[in-house]
């Protein structure tokens, strides 16, 4: 359990998430994250010089990624700091926040910016020399699609690992999968009600320069497909005999998110409401059996909860990175998660998955939900490539 890691009230942000190949498709994600951070600092009245460290999460290579963290820090307004660039597939956000927590807990840092970004659009296509190949033919990889479609160790596509977990746990019907997908979209509607009042509490609009004379502002999530029972019913499972259709899984996206991790005293100083205390309590991790990615989420969550000293009855809100409906259905069964606290206001299945910042946005929304309901313990957990998962427990009071 951590004792010293806190987050200021409103000391966090997320950009809108844009479905891949839409408005953010040609934006460099490091530059975009830095410009969004600058807007966040200006909105909250923060000086970027106040940070003494940065943990930076990103999973998809881009030009000059070699310099990712120090370049981001300089662009966002503080060229005196740096720190690690962290990449752990879909667990990148949780691990980036954990890294910042460790820095504050040990006294190495006093005020850390945990920033995350990614662009799934127009991802890299890598080639390696292969002098021994026929005619010197190169080795190649498409970063996004090749890795979505096959784990080099488990030998399965990510979706197939979810179907494996469903089969291992008594099965999930297509109707059950569809019903949870519809419920998740209804929960996302909570965040867009009243002219997006909930999202406007943390979401920073992004300015995109289309040409020398034209700039557009993206204020809300892009590319979300309206979903209901009638639209899902005709869709067949992707795998014959399975339960998950294309309408019951997430889509790749682009975006960024971040939060300040600091001491209790500094958090109070920086908080928009000094009566609100946000404490980061614990981190959990797990790796499941081969080709069982969704099965890792529950043990990671249980580890984080055990380290924080909380049980399910103590939790007021649970958020997950849920690329497939199966993730939530099986986790809900195994842990007995009440539906009324489960992924309120949205989740990655609906608003998309830029990988690096996905979990950070979920954590930001978790904090905002707990503040809205008057405080309590919250859990974030999500799976990641390689049959892994990571989780965080926090408390708002």
N, C-alpha and C positions, 0 to 999 in steps of 0.2 A: 504494500500500500504506500502511496505517495502522501506526504504531509505538506509539501511546500509549493506545489504547482497550482497556479490559479489563472483564470481568464477574466479580463475586465468585461463587465456588462457592455455589450455592443462593440467589444474589441475583436470583431470578426467580420468576415464578408464572404460572399460568393458572387461571382458573375452569373448572369443567366447561363444556362447550358444550351448550346446550340447543336442540334442534330448534325452529324457529320455531313460534309459537302454543302453546308448552308453558309450563313453569314461569316463565320469565323474561319472558313476553310483555308484562306490564304494568309491568315495572321500568324506571325511567329509567336508561339505560346509563351515564351519567356518575356518577350516585349509586351505582349498583351497582359500578362499577369502583373508586370511592373506598372503599367499604366493604370490598371484597375486598382492596384495597391495605392498608388498616388491619389486617386480619386477618393479612396476609402480614408486615407490619412487626412485629406482636406475636409472631408465631411465630418470626421470626428474631432478635428482640431489637433491631430497628433503630429509630432515632428519625427520623421524617420531616423533622425540622428539619435533618438532615445534608445535604439536597439543596440545590444552588444553582441548579438549573435543571430544567425538565421539557420533554420533547418528547411531544406528545399526539396520537395518531392516531385518527381517527374519520371515517366516510364517510357516515353516514345522519343527516340532520338530525333533531333532537329539540328539545323546548321549551328555550329559553335556550341553544341551541348557540352562539350569538353569543359567549358567555362560556366556552366549553368548557374551555380549558386553565387559566385562573386559577380558575375555579369548582372544577374537579377538584382542583387543588392545595390550595385552602382546605379542601375536604371531606376530603381524605386526611390533613390535619394540618399543612400548611405554607402559610400565607397570605402568605409573604414572597417567593415565587417564582412564575414563570410561564414562558412560552415559546411556541413556535408550535403551532398546531393544524394537523396535516397530514392531507391527504386525497388519496390516489392510488389509489382503488378497491382492488383486491385486493393491490396493491403497497404499501399504506399502512404495514404493519409494517416491511418492509425499509427503506423510506425514513425512517420515524420513527427506527429504530435508527441508520441512516446519519447523520441529523441530529445525534443524540446523539454519535456517533463524531466528527463534525466539531467539535462544541463542545469535546470533551475534547482532541482532537488540536491544536487551535489555541490552547488555554489559555483560551478564553472561559469555559468551565465546568470544574469539577473533579470533580463528582459529579452525574450527571444521571439522572433517572428517565425511562425510555422506556415510556410507558403507552399501551395501545390498548384500544378498546372499540367495540362496535356492538350494535344490536338490529335484526335484520331483521323481527321481528314487528311488526305494526301500524305499518308504515312510513308516512311522510308522503304526503299527497295534496295537491299544490301547485296553486294557481290564480293566474293573473295577469290583471289587468284588460285588456280588449281593446275599447276604445270603438268601434273601427271594425268589429268583428264584427257579424254579423246580430243585431239586437236587443241589442247589447252583450254577446253571449255571451262568457264567460271562456275563456281558454286554460288547460289543465290537464295535469297529469302525475302518474302514480303512480310514485313514486321507484323502487320495487323492480321490479315486473313490466314496466313500460314500458321500462326500461333493460336488463333481462335480455333482452327480446324484440327489441330493435333498437338497434344502434349508429347514432347520427345521422349519422356520416360514412360508415361502411362499409355501412350499410343491411342488416345481417344480425343475426340472433339469436346470442348467444354460443355456443350449441351448434353452430350451423351453421359457425361459424369453425373449430371443432375438426374437424368433418367435412371441411372444405376442406383443412386441414393433413394429415389422413390421406390424402386423395386425392392431394395434391401429393407425398407421400413413399412411393409404392408401394402405398398402400392398407392398410387394417386390416380384418380380418374381424370379424364379430360374435363368432365363437368366440374370437378373440384378445382382443377387448375384454372379454368375459365372464371369460376365464381370468385376466386381470390384476385385474379387480375382485374376484374370489374370493381371489386372492393378497393383495390389500391388506387385505381383511377378516381373513385369517389372520394378517397382520402386526400388525393392531390387537389381535388376541387376545394377542399377546406382552405388551401393556401392561396387560391385565386379568388376566393369570395371577397366581397366588399372592395372591389377594385384592387385585388392582390394585396390586401392590407398586411397579411402575414409575411409574404415575400418581401415587401417593401421595407420590412424591419431589418433586413440584412443584405438584400441583393443590390449590387452596384451596377447601374447601367453601363454599357460598354460602347464606346465610340469607334466606329470602323470607317477608315478612310477608303472610299471606293475609287476616287480619282483625286487629282489636285484640287478640283473644285467641289467635290461632293463627299460629305461625311454623313453616315447614317448612325443612329443610336439604337442599339438593341437593348430594350428594357426588360424583356421577359423571355422565358424559355422558348426555344424554337423547335419546331418539328415534332411536337407531341401529337400522336394520332388519337382522335376521339374514339373511345372504346366502350362498348356495352355488350350485354349478353347476346343480343341479336347479331352483332358484327363478329363475335368470336365463335359462335356456334358452328358456322359452316367451315371454319378453318380446320384442316386435318393436322394431327400431330406431325412434327417434322420427322420423327422416327416412327415407322409403323408399329403400332402397339403401345406407343408411348403416350404421354399426357400433355406435353408442352408444344403448343403451336407457335407460329411466328408472332401471334398477338399476345402471347403470355411470356415474353422475354424482353429484355432491354434493347436499346440501340446504342451504337457508338456515338460519342458526342465530343464537343470541344468546350473548354471553359477553365476557370481557375477559382480557387477558394483559399482562405487562410484565416489564422487567428493568432492572437498574442498569448504567449504563455509566460507567466511572470510570477513574482512573489505576491503574497497576500496584500502587503502594503502598497506595492506598485499597482496591483489590480484595482484596489479601491481608489487610488489616485486617478487612474485612467478611466474608471467606469462612468458610463452615462447616468446610471442610477447607483449611488454609493450604498444604498440599502440592499442591493443584490450581490450575493457572493456566489461565485462559480468556481468549484474546486475539482480538479482532475485527480481521480483517486487511484486508478489502476489500469493495467494493460494485460491482455491475455493473448495467447497464440496457440495454434494447433496445426498439426498435419494429419490428414486422414489417410486411409488406405488408398492404394493406387486407383486412379480413375474414380474417386469419390469426393470431388471438391466440395460439394455442398455439405458433406458430413463433417467438415472441419469447423463449421461455424458454431455449432452447439458447444463443443469442448472449449473453444476459445472464449466464448461468452461465459461459460461456467468458471473458467480459470480467472477471468477478470472479476467476476462477482465474488468468488471466494476470497481473492486478495483484497477486495474492498470491504468484505464482511457483510455482504447483502444477499438477500434471497429474492426470489421472484415476487413475493408479496410486498417487498420493499420498493420495487420499481414503479415509477409513475409513467414512464415512457420508454419505448424500445424502438430503435431505428436500425435498419439493416441495409447493406448493399445486397440487393436481391436481383441478380441478373436473370433469374428464372423463378417462376412461381413456386417451384419445388423447394427452393431454399427456405422460404418462409413457412410453407405448409409443414415440412418435416421439423424445422426448428420449433414451430409453434406446438406441434404434437409432443415433442420430447421434453420441452421446458414448461409446457402449460402456460403459454403467454396469453393473457386475456386480449381478445380482439380489440377492445376499446383503447388499449394503450399501444397498439402495434402499428407502426409506420403511419401515424397521423401526419397530415400535411404533405405527404409525398415520399417517394423513394426512388432509387435509381432505375427500377423497372419502368417507371413512368417518365421521369425527366431526363433519362439518358445516363451514359457512362463514359466520361472522359478518362477513366482509369485513375490517374494520379489524384485529382481533386474530388473524386466521387465521395469518398468517406468523409472528407473535411466538410463538404456541404451538408452531409447527413448529421455530423456532429453539431454544426452551426444550427441546423433546424431543431435538433434535439434540445439544445440550450434554450432556444427561443420558445419552444413548446413548454418546457419546464418553467420558465419565467412566467409565461402566460397563465399557467394553471396554479401558480403560487409556490413552486419549488418542489424538490424531491430528488430522488435518485433516477438516473437515466443510463441506459445501456446502448452502445453502438456495437454492432458486429457485422462482419462481412467476409465472404470467401475471397480467395485469390488463386491465381494460376499455380499449378503444381500441387493441387489438393491441400492448400493451406488456408488459413483464416487468421484474422486479428480482431481484437475487441478492446473497448474502453468503457470504463464506468466513471461517471461524474456526478456531482451533486450541486444542485442549485438551492440556495436558501436566502 
